[in-house]
């Protein structure tokens, strides 16, 4: 019966190739494509997506037969599980629904951008209503237990439920509030306003890539409006950053963040490339990698000692501060209204706000018109600050205009799992001090990367760390770091 799996894998190779093409098309769209190329690129992308959908749907009968086979090993079981999830989605959600979402979001992104710039939620709300409706429809069609939002969570992070998130938040929110209230931080820092020259900052970022020992023949870094990572294969992984010209922390930490994503992509099992399990398991686990490198490693005292000489070499204005001042500058905790500028502590509270609002929009307990006020109330309740406008409130994130509901919690899962890695890795300080990042990479490969998607996220964590999402480790990490100042 080996023949059946072989036949599935042979068909899947075309899906892999289409995914490869889609990644490259998307990377190009965000980096080098001339502006007017967007419309046709959008059409071409939609066509390729459709092709992929049809190939996967054509595999249904074989996948169902393969699933009934006895004595499958974990890799084959994993492949069948991943394919069944894709088949389930494509079978339950008609291509018309996807097209409808695609059409509305191409308008909504433009309208949202303008609405945010002019603080005009009303111009965006009719589109948001339709996007919420489509997502409710997707949740109904996919099916769920207990809460319709669970259907959307599962699409984004296999097996994640509102119960998991409620329990994570009940563990973590009091600790965060405690850290925030006991940590005294400057309300402003003069470095935030200092401008840098892009070419100087590029040199810093290139040095960071070398410190992190990224393999140059398999890796590159470019510039885009929003930093991201794309893995074309284990031997071609690309990241981007952006240069805002002010507050050098942002570009620097975006490079470390994306390098964390890239290390995952580079260390996926090469022998499983071109198969359904040769890819990262989920957005939340992916985010745990980026946040582990960015926050746990990148914002540690030990790492600051390594980068300090590079900063002073290329950025003159850093010379008047010592390492400890730079360390503190990198770790200012300050409740604020904007998620993307949030520190690693209060960031989680921004997710709590979005989680509650999404959940209630999807179960219909609030309307889109009520959402801006609820946003502000929840910001006050969780973060302790009230946005002065919708632009700094409900209009700040790009996600909903792109149709995405249920993906914000991935960032929280990322922090929780990064906390778990921190508590399990041992000797981390020594690895950083000795710049022994290959040991860190080895640990991550051993516990997470080598498995690709063979096991769903919760099972992977149980196998590698003995437990599923446990926010206690993140709580401990935050207490240790911020309450021992
Ligand atoms: Mg990320």
Boltz pocket constraint, residues with backbone or C-beta under 6 A from the ligand:
constraints:
  - pocket:
      binder: B
      contacts: [[A, 257], [A, 261], [A, 287], [A, 290]]
      max_distance: 6.0
